[in-house]
Amino acid sequence: MADDIPDTADPGARGALTIREKAVQTVAFAAALEVEGVVRESRGLGKLALRELPRAEVVVSGDHVRASLDVAVAWGLPLAATAAEIRRRVSHGLSELSGLVVDGVDVHVTSVVIAPGPGGRERVLL
């Protein structure tokens, strides 16, 4: 059976691989959520969420990627250390899962969230 497959020396003759920005964006989003203290947050009225965090934007150029993330972090965690861990995990995830060269990962902590209290509602500190 293996003899039926032609041996092609030219890698270009084997086909092409396309990685869409949305897929890379999803990898960045998922990697950010793996970090302790990163909180999923939606703000808006009812079902009309105006803003969902974490949010990732990526720019793919050839085999390079640059990512920018907006995140919400749980109250009480050191923000600089948490942002550094997000940067590390997202960079590693993008590199390992997409095979792209990561030129940079910018992390913006846009809100700090206090855990739900007795009333069951989170409080967001801006």
The first five atom37 places (N, CA, C, CB, O) and aatype in JSON, in Angstrom:
{
  "aatype": [12, 0, 3, 3, 9, 14, 3, 16, 0, 3, 14, 7, 0, 1, 7, 0, 10, 16, 9, 1, 6, 11, 0, 19, 5, 16, 19, 0, 13, 0, 0, 0, 10, 6, 19, 6, 7, 19, 19, 1, 6, 15, 1, 7, 10, 7, 11, 10, 0, 10, 1, 6, 10, 14, 1, 0, 6, 19, 19, 19, 15, 7, 3, 8, 19, 1, 0, 15, 10, 3, 19, 0, 19, 0, 17, 7, 10, 14, 10, 0, 0, 16, 0, 0, 6, 9, 1, 1, 1, 19, 15, 8, 7, 10, 15, 6, 10, 15, 7, 10, 19, 19, 3, 7, 19, 3, 19, 8, 19, 16, 15, 19, 19, 9, 0, 14, 7, 14, 7, 7, 1, 6, 1, 19, 10, 10],
  "atom_mask": [
    [1, 1, 1, 1, 1],
    [1, 1, 1, 1, 1],
    [1, 1, 1, 1, 1],
    [1, 1, 1, 1, 1],
    [1, 1, 1, 1, 1],
    [1, 1, 1, 1, 1],
    [1, 1, 1, 1, 1],
    [1, 1, 1, 1, 1],
    [1, 1, 1, 1, 1],
    [1, 1, 1, 1, 1],
    [1, 1, 1, 1, 1],
    [1, 1, 1, 0, 1],
    [1, 1, 1, 1, 1],
    [1, 1, 1, 1, 1],
    [1, 1, 1, 0, 1],
    [1, 1, 1, 1, 1],
    [1, 1, 1, 1, 1],
    [1, 1, 1, 1, 1],
    [1, 1, 1, 1, 1],
    [1, 1, 1, 1, 1],
    [1, 1, 1, 1, 1],
    [1, 1, 1, 1, 1],
    [1, 1, 1, 1, 1],
    [1, 1, 1, 1, 1],
    [1, 1, 1, 1, 1],
    [1, 1, 1, 1, 1],
    [1, 1, 1, 1, 1],
    [1, 1, 1, 1, 1],
    [1, 1, 1, 1, 1],
    [1, 1, 1, 1, 1],
    [1, 1, 1, 1, 1],
    [1, 1, 1, 1, 1],
    [1, 1, 1, 1, 1],
    [1, 1, 1, 1, 1],
    [1, 1, 1, 1, 1],
    [1, 1, 1, 1, 1],
    [1, 1, 1, 0, 1],
    [1, 1, 1, 1, 1],
    [1, 1, 1, 1, 1],
    [1, 1, 1, 1, 1],
    [1, 1, 1, 1, 1],
    [1, 1, 1, 1, 1],
    [1, 1, 1, 1, 1],
    [1, 1, 1, 0, 1],
    [1, 1, 1, 1, 1],
    [1, 1, 1, 0, 1],
    [1, 1, 1, 1, 1],
    [1, 1, 1, 1, 1],
    [1, 1, 1, 1, 1],
    [1, 1, 1, 1, 1],
    [1, 1, 1, 1, 1],
    [1, 1, 1, 1, 1],
    [1, 1, 1, 1, 1],
    [1, 1, 1, 1, 1],
    [1, 1, 1, 1, 1],
    [1, 1, 1, 1, 1],
    [1, 1, 1, 1, 1],
    [1, 1, 1, 1, 1],
    [1, 1, 1, 1, 1],
    [1, 1, 1, 1, 1],
    [1, 1, 1, 1, 1],
    [1, 1, 1, 0, 1],
    [1, 1, 1, 1, 1],
    [1, 1, 1, 1, 1],
    [1, 1, 1, 1, 1],
    [1, 1, 1, 1, 1],
    [1, 1, 1, 1, 1],
    [1, 1, 1, 1, 1],
    [1, 1, 1, 1, 1],
    [1, 1, 1, 1, 1],
    [1, 1, 1, 1, 1],
    [1, 1, 1, 1, 1],
    [1, 1, 1, 1, 1],
    [1, 1, 1, 1, 1],
    [1, 1, 1, 1, 1],
    [1, 1, 1, 0, 1],
    [1, 1, 1, 1, 1],
    [1, 1, 1, 1, 1],
    [1, 1, 1, 1, 1],
    [1, 1, 1, 1, 1],
    [1, 1, 1, 1, 1],
    [1, 1, 1, 1, 1],
    [1, 1, 1, 1, 1],
    [1, 1, 1, 1, 1],
    [1, 1, 1, 1, 1],
    [1, 1, 1, 1, 1],
    [1, 1, 1, 1, 1],
    [1, 1, 1, 1, 1],
    [1, 1, 1, 1, 1],
    [1, 1, 1, 1, 1],
    [1, 1, 1, 1, 1],
    [1, 1, 1, 1, 1],
    [1, 1, 1, 0, 1],
    [1, 1, 1, 1, 1],
    [1, 1, 1, 1, 1],
    [1, 1, 1, 1, 1],
    [1, 1, 1, 1, 1],
    [1, 1, 1, 1, 1],
    [1, 1, 1, 0, 1],
    [1, 1, 1, 1, 1],
    [1, 1, 1, 1, 1],
    [1, 1, 1, 1, 1],
    [1, 1, 1, 1, 1],
    [1, 1, 1, 0, 1],
    [1, 1, 1, 1, 1],
    [1, 1, 1, 1, 1],
    [1, 1, 1, 1, 1],
    [1, 1, 1, 1, 1],
    [1, 1, 1, 1, 1],
    [1, 1, 1, 1, 1],
    [1, 1, 1, 1, 1],
    [1, 1, 1, 1, 1],
    [1, 1, 1, 1, 1],
    [1, 1, 1, 1, 1],
    [1, 1, 1, 1, 1],
    [1, 1, 1, 1, 1],
    [1, 1, 1, 0, 1],
    [1, 1, 1, 1, 1],
    [1, 1, 1, 0, 1],
    [1, 1, 1, 0, 1],
    [1, 1, 1, 1, 1],
    [1, 1, 1, 1, 1],
    [1, 1, 1, 1, 1],
    [1, 1, 1, 1, 1],
    [1, 1, 1, 1, 1],
    [1, 1, 1, 1, 1]
  ],
  "atom_positions": [
    [[0.82, -1.19, 0.0], [0.0, 0.0, 0.0], [0.87, 1.25, 0.0], [-0.94, 0.0, 1.2], [0.56, 2.21, -0.7]],
    [[1.95, 1.25, 0.78], [2.84, 2.41, 0.83], [3.52, 2.63, -0.51], [3.87, 2.24, 1.93], [3.95, 3.74, -0.8]],
    [[3.63, 1.58, -1.32], [4.27, 1.71, -2.63], [3.41, 2.51, -3.6], [4.57, 0.34, -3.21], [3.92, 3.03, -4.6]],
    [[2.11, 2.61, -3.32], [1.21, 3.35, -4.2], [1.34, 4.86, -4.04], [-0.22, 2.94, -3.93], [0.89, 5.61, -4.91]],
    [[1.96, 5.32, -2.95], [2.09, 6.75, -2.7], [3.37, 7.25, -3.35], [2.09, 7.05, -1.18], [4.46, 6.76, -3.03]],
    [[3.26, 8.22, -4.26], [4.46, 8.71, -4.92], [5.36, 9.47, -3.95], [4.09, 9.62, -6.1], [4.88, 10.21, -3.09]],
    [[6.66, 9.28, -4.09], [7.64, 9.99, -3.27], [7.94, 11.31, -3.95], [8.94, 9.13, -3.06], [8.53, 11.34, -5.03]],
    [[7.54, 12.39, -3.32], [7.75, 13.71, -3.9], [8.83, 14.43, -3.12], [6.44, 14.52, -3.9], [8.68, 14.68, -1.92]],
    [[9.9, 14.76, -3.78], [11.02, 15.43, -3.11], [10.71, 16.9, -2.85], [12.28, 15.31, -3.96], [11.2, 17.46, -1.87]],
    [[9.9, 17.51, -3.7], [9.6, 18.93, -3.56], [8.44, 19.13, -2.58], [9.25, 19.54, -4.94], [7.31, 18.72, -2.87]],
    [[8.7, 19.75, -1.4], [7.62, 19.95, -0.43], [6.46, 20.76, -0.99], [8.16, 20.63, 0.8], [5.32, 20.56, -0.57]],
    [[6.72, 21.67, -1.91], [5.67, 22.48, -2.5], [4.69, 21.68, -3.32], [0.0, 0.0, 0.0], [3.55, 22.1, -3.51]],
    [[5.09, 20.53, -3.79], [4.23, 19.69, -4.61], [3.24, 18.9, -3.75], [5.06, 18.74, -5.44], [2.31, 18.3, -4.29]],
    [[3.42, 18.91, -2.45], [2.55, 18.12, -1.56], [1.26, 18.85, -1.21], [3.29, 17.77, -0.29], [0.33, 18.22, -0.71]],
    [[1.18, 20.13, -1.46], [-0.02, 20.88, -1.1], [0.32, 22.08, -0.26], [0.0, 0.0, 0.0], [1.49, 22.39, -0.04]],
    [[-0.7, 22.76, 0.21], [-0.51, 23.98, 0.99], [-1.22, 23.87, 2.32], [-1.02, 25.21, 0.21], [-2.19, 23.12, 2.47]],
    [[-0.74, 24.61, 3.27], [-1.38, 24.69, 4.58], [-1.77, 26.14, 4.82], [-0.43, 24.17, 5.72], [-0.95, 27.04, 4.71]],
    [[-3.04, 26.34, 5.12], [-3.53, 27.68, 5.43], [-4.04, 27.69, 6.85], [-4.64, 28.12, 4.43], [-4.89, 26.87, 7.22]],
    [[-3.54, 28.6, 7.65], [-4.02, 28.76, 9.02], [-4.73, 30.1, 9.08], [-2.85, 28.67, 10.08], [-4.1, 31.15, 8.95]],
    [[-6.02, 30.07, 9.28], [-6.81, 31.29, 9.3], [-6.6, 32.06, 10.6], [-8.3, 30.97, 9.11], [-6.34, 31.48, 11.65]],
    [[-6.72, 33.38, 10.51], [-6.54, 34.23, 11.69], [-7.5, 33.86, 12.8], [-6.71, 35.69, 11.32], [-7.15, 33.94, 13.97]],
    [[-8.72, 33.46, 12.45], [-9.71, 33.09, 13.47], [-9.22, 31.89, 14.27], [-11.08, 32.77, 12.81], [-9.43, 31.84, 15.49]],
    [[-8.58, 30.93, 13.63], [-8.05, 29.77, 14.34], [-6.93, 30.19, 15.28], [-7.54, 28.71, 13.35], [-6.85, 29.71, 16.41]],
    [[-6.06, 31.08, 14.83], [-4.95, 31.57, 15.65], [-5.51, 32.38, 16.82], [-3.97, 32.43, 14.81], [-5.0, 32.31, 17.94]],
    [[-6.55, 33.14, 16.56], [-7.22, 33.93, 17.6], [-7.79, 33.01, 18.68], [-8.33, 34.8, 16.98], [-7.69, 33.31, 19.87]],
    [[-8.39, 31.91, 18.27], [-8.95, 30.95, 19.22], [-7.87, 30.32, 20.08], [-9.72, 29.86, 18.47], [-8.08, 30.11, 21.27]],
    [[-6.72, 30.02, 19.49], [-5.6, 29.48, 20.26], [-5.16, 30.48, 21.33], [-4.41, 29.12, 19.33], [-4.93, 30.11, 22.48]],
    [[-5.04, 31.75, 20.95], [-4.63, 32.78, 21.91], [-5.65, 32.93, 23.03], [-4.44, 34.13, 21.19], [-5.28, 33.05, 24.2]],
    [[-6.92, 32.91, 22.69], [-8.01, 33.02, 23.66], [-7.95, 31.86, 24.65], [-9.37, 33.04, 22.94], [-8.01, 32.07, 25.87]],
    [[-7.84, 30.64, 24.14], [-7.81, 29.45, 25.0], [-6.58, 29.43, 25.89], [-7.87, 28.18, 24.15], [-6.66, 29.06, 27.06]],
    [[-5.44, 29.82, 25.34], [-4.2, 29.84, 26.14], [-4.31, 30.85, 27.28], [-2.99, 30.17, 25.24], [-3.82, 30.6, 28.38]],
    [[-4.92, 31.99, 27.02], [-5.09, 33.0, 28.07], [-5.98, 32.47, 29.19], [-5.69, 34.29, 27.48], [-5.72, 32.73, 30.36]],
    [[-7.02, 31.73, 28.83], [-7.93, 31.2, 29.84], [-7.29, 30.13, 30.71], [-9.16, 30.63, 29.17], [-7.79, 29.83, 31.8]],
    [[-6.18, 29.54, 30.26], [-5.48, 28.54, 31.06], [-4.74, 29.16, 32.25], [-4.49, 27.77, 30.19], [-4.37, 28.45, 33.19]],
    [[-4.53, 30.44, 32.22], [-3.76, 31.11, 33.27], [-4.64, 31.34, 34.49], [-3.18, 32.47, 32.75], [-5.76, 31.84, 34.39]],
    [[-4.12, 30.95, 35.65], [-4.85, 31.14, 36.9], [-5.16, 32.62, 37.09], [-4.05, 30.58, 38.09], [-4.28, 33.48, 37.0]],
    [[-6.42, 32.9, 37.37], [-6.83, 34.28, 37.64], [-7.44, 35.0, 36.46], [0.0, 0.0, 0.0], [-8.03, 36.07, 36.63]],
    [[-7.31, 34.45, 35.24], [-7.96, 35.08, 34.09], [-9.44, 34.7, 34.15], [-7.3, 34.62, 32.72], [-9.8, 33.53, 34.27]],
    [[-10.28, 35.72, 34.06], [-11.71, 35.54, 34.27], [-12.45, 35.82, 32.97], [-12.23, 36.46, 35.39], [-12.16, 36.78, 32.27]],
    [[-13.42, 34.95, 32.65], [-14.32, 35.24, 31.53], [-15.31, 36.27, 32.01], [-15.04, 33.95, 31.0], [-15.9, 36.14, 33.08]],
    [[-15.49, 37.29, 31.21], [-16.37, 38.36, 31.63], [-17.11, 38.92, 30.43], [-15.59, 39.47, 32.34], [-16.53, 39.12, 29.36]],
    [[-18.39, 39.18, 30.61], [-19.2, 39.85, 29.6], [-19.84, 41.05, 30.25], [-20.27, 38.9, 28.98], [-20.38, 40.97, 31.35]],
    [[-19.78, 42.14, 29.55], [-20.47, 43.34, 30.03], [-21.49, 43.73, 28.99], [-19.48, 44.51, 30.31], [-21.25, 43.62, 27.79]],
    [[-22.6, 44.18, 29.45], [-23.65, 44.61, 28.54], [-24.99, 44.52, 29.23], [0.0, 0.0, 0.0], [-25.07, 44.31, 30.44]],
    [[-26.04, 44.68, 28.47], [-27.39, 44.64, 29.01], [-28.05, 43.35, 28.56], [-28.21, 45.86, 28.56], [-28.26, 43.13, 27.37]],
    [[-28.37, 42.5, 29.51], [-29.03, 41.25, 29.19], [-28.2, 40.4, 28.25], [0.0, 0.0, 0.0], [-27.03, 40.12, 28.52]],
    [[-28.8, 40.0, 27.15], [-28.11, 39.15, 26.18], [-27.23, 39.95, 25.22], [-29.11, 38.34, 25.39], [-26.49, 39.37, 24.42]],
    [[-27.3, 41.26, 25.3], [-26.5, 42.09, 24.41], [-25.15, 42.4, 25.07], [-27.25, 43.4, 24.07], [-24.94, 43.49, 25.6]],
    [[-24.27, 41.44, 25.02], [-22.94, 41.64, 25.6], [-22.16, 42.59, 24.7], [-22.17, 40.28, 25.78], [-21.92, 42.29, 23.53]],
    [[-21.79, 43.71, 25.25], [-21.06, 44.69, 24.46], [-19.57, 44.36, 24.38], [-21.24, 46.08, 25.04], [-18.87, 44.77, 23.46]],
    [[-19.12, 43.6, 25.38], [-17.69, 43.35, 25.46], [-17.45, 42.04, 26.19], [-16.95, 44.51, 26.15], [-17.88, 41.89, 27.33]],
    [[-16.78, 41.1, 25.56], [-16.48, 39.83, 26.2], [-14.97, 39.69, 26.36], [-17.05, 38.65, 25.37], [-14.21, 39.95, 25.43]],
    [[-14.57, 39.29, 27.54], [-13.15, 39.1, 27.84], [-12.92, 37.65, 28.25], [-12.68, 40.07, 28.95], [-13.82, 37.05, 28.84]],
    [[-11.78, 37.07, 27.98], [-10.68, 37.69, 27.25], [-11.03, 37.85, 25.77], [-9.41, 36.86, 27.41], [-11.86, 37.13, 25.22]],
    [[-10.37, 38.81, 25.17], [-10.55, 39.06, 23.73], [-9.16, 39.09, 23.11], [-11.33, 40.41, 23.46], [-8.25, 39.72, 23.64]],
    [[-9.02, 38.41, 22.0], [-7.72, 38.35, 21.33], [-7.85, 38.87, 19.91], [-7.18, 36.9, 21.32], [-8.82, 38.59, 19.21]],
    [[-6.86, 39.64, 19.52], [-6.74, 40.07, 18.13], [-5.37, 39.62, 17.66], [-6.92, 41.64, 17.98], [-4.38, 39.77, 18.37]],
    [[-5.31, 39.08, 16.46], [-4.03, 38.61, 15.92], [-3.83, 39.16, 14.52], [-3.97, 37.07, 15.92], [-4.79, 39.42, 13.79]],
    [[-2.58, 39.33, 14.17], [-2.21, 39.7, 12.81], [-1.22, 38.65, 12.34], [-1.59, 41.16, 12.73], [-0.13, 38.49, 12.9]],
    [[-1.61, 37.93, 11.3], [-0.75, 36.9, 10.73], [-0.19, 37.44, 9.42], [-1.52, 35.56, 10.49], [-0.93, 37.9, 8.55]],
    [[1.13, 37.39, 9.3], [1.8, 37.84, 8.09], [2.81, 36.76, 7.71], [2.5, 39.23, 8.3], [3.86, 36.61, 8.34]],
    [[2.47, 36.02, 6.67], [3.33, 34.9, 6.28], [3.33, 33.86, 7.38], [0.0, 0.0, 0.0], [2.28, 33.34, 7.76]],
    [[4.52, 33.54, 7.89], [4.6, 32.56, 8.98], [4.86, 33.24, 10.32], [5.71, 31.54, 8.69], [5.35, 32.61, 11.26]],
    [[4.52, 34.52, 10.42], [4.69, 35.28, 11.67], [3.33, 35.72, 12.2], [5.6, 36.51, 11.43], [2.38, 35.93, 11.44]],
    [[3.25, 35.86, 13.52], [2.01, 36.31, 14.16], [2.35, 37.28, 15.29], [1.2, 35.11, 14.69], [3.36, 37.15, 15.98]],
    [[1.48, 38.25, 15.45], [1.56, 39.17, 16.59], [0.16, 39.19, 17.2], [2.03, 40.64, 16.16], [-0.83, 39.31, 16.49]],
    [[0.09, 39.07, 18.54], [-1.2, 39.0, 19.22], [-1.35, 40.12, 20.23], [-1.36, 37.64, 19.92], [-0.37, 40.59, 20.82]],
    [[-2.58, 40.54, 20.42], [-2.92, 41.53, 21.43], [-4.15, 41.02, 22.17], [-3.17, 42.96, 20.8], [-5.16, 40.68, 21.54]],
    [[-4.07, 40.96, 23.5], [-5.17, 40.43, 24.29], [-5.64, 41.44, 25.32], [-4.76, 39.14, 24.98], [-4.84, 42.12, 25.97]],
    [[-6.96, 41.53, 25.48], [-7.58, 42.27, 26.57], [-8.12, 41.22, 27.52], [-8.72, 43.26, 26.06], [-8.83, 40.3, 27.09]],
    [[-7.8, 41.33, 28.81], [-8.21, 40.32, 29.78], [-8.77, 40.95, 31.04], [-7.03, 39.42, 30.13], [-8.5, 42.11, 31.36]],
    [[-9.57, 40.16, 31.75], [-10.03, 40.5, 33.09], [-9.32, 39.55, 34.05], [-11.61, 40.4, 33.23], [-9.19, 38.36, 33.77]],
    [[-8.86, 40.08, 35.17], [-8.1, 39.29, 36.14], [-8.82, 39.34, 37.49], [-6.63, 39.81, 36.27], [-9.38, 40.37, 37.86]],
    [[-8.79, 38.22, 38.2], [-9.41, 38.14, 39.52], [-8.68, 39.03, 40.51], [-9.43, 36.68, 40.02], [-7.46, 39.17, 40.46]],
    [[-9.44, 39.64, 41.4], [-8.9, 40.5, 42.45], [-7.92, 39.73, 43.32], [-10.04, 41.07, 43.31], [-8.12, 38.56, 43.63]],
    [[-6.85, 40.42, 43.71], [-5.89, 39.86, 44.66], [-4.66, 39.24, 44.03], [0.0, 0.0, 0.0], [-3.72, 38.9, 44.74]],
    [[-4.65, 39.1, 42.72], [-3.48, 38.54, 42.05], [-2.56, 39.66, 41.58], [-3.9, 37.65, 40.85], [-3.04, 40.74, 41.21]],
    [[-1.26, 39.43, 41.59], [-0.33, 40.46, 41.1], [-0.51, 40.62, 39.58], [1.15, 40.08, 41.44], [-0.29, 39.68, 38.82]],
    [[-0.89, 41.81, 39.16], [-1.23, 42.03, 37.76], [-0.04, 41.85, 36.83], [-1.8, 43.42, 37.59], [-0.19, 41.25, 35.76]],
    [[1.12, 42.36, 37.2], [2.29, 42.24, 36.32], [2.69, 40.78, 36.13], [3.49, 43.04, 36.89], [2.99, 40.36, 35.02]],
    [[2.69, 40.01, 37.2], [3.06, 38.59, 37.11], [2.01, 37.81, 36.32], [3.22, 37.99, 38.52], [2.36, 36.92, 35.54]],
    [[0.74, 38.14, 36.52], [-0.33, 37.46, 35.78], [-0.23, 37.79, 34.29], [-1.72, 37.86, 36.32], [-0.37, 36.9, 33.45]],
    [[0.01, 39.05, 33.95], [0.17, 39.44, 32.55], [1.38, 38.76, 31.92], [0.3, 40.97, 32.43], [1.32, 38.35, 30.76]],
    [[2.47, 38.63, 32.67], [3.66, 37.96, 32.15], [3.37, 36.48, 31.88], [4.84, 38.09, 33.14], [3.84, 35.93, 30.88]],
    [[2.6, 35.84, 32.76], [2.25, 34.43, 32.55], [1.31, 34.28, 31.35], [1.59, 33.85, 33.82], [1.44, 33.32, 30.59]],
    [[0.39, 35.21, 31.18], [-0.49, 35.19, 29.99], [0.36, 35.3, 28.74], [-1.54, 36.34, 30.05], [0.18, 34.54, 27.79]],
    [[1.29, 36.23, 28.73], [2.18, 36.44, 27.58], [2.96, 35.16, 27.27], [3.15, 37.61, 27.85], [3.07, 34.76, 26.11]],
    [[3.49, 34.52, 28.31], [4.28, 33.3, 28.13], [3.42, 32.17, 27.57], [4.91, 32.88, 29.46], [3.82, 31.49, 26.62]],
    [[2.24, 31.96, 28.16], [1.38, 30.85, 27.73], [0.84, 31.06, 26.32], [0.22, 30.68, 28.71], [0.79, 30.12, 25.53]],
    [[0.44, 32.28, 26.02], [-0.1, 32.56, 24.68], [1.0, 32.4, 23.64], [-0.71, 33.98, 24.62], [0.77, 31.81, 22.59]],
    [[2.17, 32.92, 23.92], [3.29, 32.79, 22.99], [3.62, 31.32, 22.74], [4.53, 33.52, 23.54], [3.81, 30.9, 21.6]],
    [[3.68, 30.54, 23.81], [3.98, 29.11, 23.69], [2.87, 28.4, 22.9], [4.14, 28.46, 25.09], [3.15, 27.6, 22.01]],
    [[1.61, 28.69, 23.24], [0.49, 28.06, 22.55], [0.47, 28.38, 21.06], [0.0, 0.0, 0.0], [0.26, 27.49, 20.23]],
    [[0.69, 29.64, 20.73], [0.7, 30.02, 19.31], [1.83, 29.34, 18.56], [0.82, 31.54, 19.17], [1.64, 28.86, 17.45]],
    [[2.99, 29.31, 19.17], [4.16, 28.7, 18.53], [3.96, 27.19, 18.34], [5.41, 28.97, 19.36], [4.19, 26.66, 17.26]],
    [[3.54, 26.52, 19.41], [3.42, 25.06, 19.37], [2.24, 24.58, 18.53], [3.28, 24.52, 20.76], [2.36, 23.61, 17.78]],
    [[1.1, 25.24, 18.64], [-0.11, 24.75, 17.98], [-0.28, 25.24, 16.56], [-1.3, 25.13, 18.78], [-0.91, 24.56, 15.74]],
    [[0.26, 26.41, 16.25], [0.1, 26.92, 14.88], [1.37, 26.78, 14.06], [-0.32, 28.38, 14.92], [1.32, 26.79, 12.83]],
    [[2.51, 26.64, 14.74], [3.77, 26.56, 14.02], [4.27, 27.91, 13.53], [0.0, 0.0, 0.0], [5.27, 27.98, 12.82]],
    [[3.58, 28.97, 13.92], [3.97, 30.31, 13.48], [5.06, 30.87, 14.39], [2.76, 31.24, 13.46], [5.19, 30.46, 15.55]],
    [[5.83, 31.8, 13.86], [6.83, 32.51, 14.65], [6.11, 33.67, 15.35], [8.03, 33.03, 13.74], [5.48, 34.5, 14.69]],
    [[6.21, 33.72, 16.66], [5.51, 34.74, 17.44], [6.42, 35.96, 17.59], [5.09, 34.19, 18.84], [7.46, 35.89, 18.23]],
    [[6.0, 37.06, 16.98], [6.78, 38.3, 17.05], [6.51, 39.07, 18.34], [6.47, 39.19, 15.86], [7.36, 39.84, 18.79]],
    [[5.35, 38.87, 18.93], [5.05, 39.56, 20.18], [3.64, 39.27, 20.65], [0.0, 0.0, 0.0], [2.76, 38.94, 19.86]],
    [[3.45, 39.38, 21.96], [2.14, 39.23, 22.58], [1.95, 40.39, 23.54], [1.99, 37.83, 23.32], [2.67, 40.51, 24.53]],
    [[1.0, 41.25, 23.25], [0.68, 42.39, 24.12], [-0.51, 42.0, 24.99], [0.38, 43.68, 23.29], [-1.51, 41.49, 24.48]],
    [[-0.4, 42.25, 26.29], [-1.47, 41.92, 27.22], [-1.95, 43.2, 27.89], [-0.99, 40.88, 28.29], [-1.16, 43.96, 28.45]],
    [[-3.26, 43.43, 27.83], [-3.87, 44.6, 28.46], [-4.87, 44.1, 29.51], [-4.58, 45.51, 27.39], [-5.88, 43.5, 29.16]],
    [[-4.59, 44.36, 30.77], [-5.54, 44.02, 31.83], [-6.54, 45.17, 31.87], [-4.82, 43.8, 33.24], [-6.22, 46.27, 32.33]],
    [[-7.75, 44.91, 31.39], [-8.73, 45.98, 31.26], [-9.71, 46.04, 32.42], [-9.49, 45.82, 29.99], [-10.41, 47.05, 32.59]],
    [[-9.77, 44.98, 33.24], [-10.61, 45.04, 34.43], [-10.14, 44.02, 35.46], [-12.08, 44.8, 34.08], [-9.49, 43.03, 35.14]],
    [[-10.49, 44.32, 36.7], [-10.21, 43.42, 37.82], [-11.56, 43.03, 38.39], [-9.28, 44.11, 38.92], [-12.41, 43.89, 38.65]],
    [[-11.77, 41.73, 38.58], [-13.07, 41.21, 38.99], [-12.99, 40.65, 40.4], [-13.56, 40.13, 38.01], [-12.11, 39.85, 40.71]],
    [[-13.91, 41.08, 41.25], [-14.01, 40.54, 42.61], [-14.94, 39.34, 42.55], [-14.54, 41.62, 43.63], [-16.0, 39.39, 41.93]],
    [[-14.53, 38.24, 43.19], [-15.31, 37.0, 43.18], [-16.73, 37.26, 43.7], [-14.62, 35.91, 44.03], [-16.95, 38.17, 44.5]],
    [[-17.69, 36.45, 43.23], [-19.07, 36.63, 43.68], [-19.19, 36.52, 45.19], [-19.97, 35.6, 43.0], [-18.58, 35.65, 45.82]],
    [[-19.99, 37.39, 45.75], [-20.23, 37.37, 47.19], [-21.53, 36.63, 47.48], [0.0, 0.0, 0.0], [-21.99, 35.83, 46.66]],
    [[-22.11, 36.89, 48.64], [-23.33, 36.19, 49.04], [-24.49, 36.39, 48.06], [-23.75, 36.65, 50.4], [-25.33, 35.5, 47.91]],
    [[-24.55, 37.54, 47.4], [-25.62, 37.79, 46.44], [-25.42, 37.08, 45.12], [0.0, 0.0, 0.0], [-26.33, 37.05, 44.29]],
    [[-24.24, 36.49, 44.92], [-23.97, 35.74, 43.7], [-23.55, 36.59, 42.51], [0.0, 0.0, 0.0], [-23.42, 36.06, 41.4]],
    [[-23.32, 37.89, 42.71], [-22.93, 38.75, 41.59], [-21.47, 39.14, 41.7], [-23.81, 40.0, 41.52], [-20.99, 39.47, 42.78]],
    [[-20.78, 39.09, 40.57], [-19.4, 39.57, 40.52], [-19.42, 41.09, 40.55], [-18.65, 39.04, 39.25], [-20.36, 41.73, 40.07]],
    [[-18.38, 41.65, 41.1], [-18.2, 43.09, 41.02], [-16.96, 43.35, 40.18], [-18.07, 43.74, 42.44], [-15.94, 42.69, 40.34]],
    [[-17.08, 44.3, 39.3], [-15.96, 44.64, 38.42], [-15.39, 45.97, 38.85], [-16.41, 44.68, 36.93], [-16.1, 46.97, 38.96]],
    [[-14.09, 45.97, 39.09], [-13.38, 47.22, 39.36], [-12.74, 47.64, 38.06], [-12.32, 47.06, 40.51], [-12.08, 46.83, 37.41]],
    [[-12.91, 48.88, 37.67], [-12.32, 49.33, 36.41], [-10.93, 49.83, 36.6], [-13.16, 50.39, 35.77], [-10.29, 50.25, 35.64]]
  ]
}
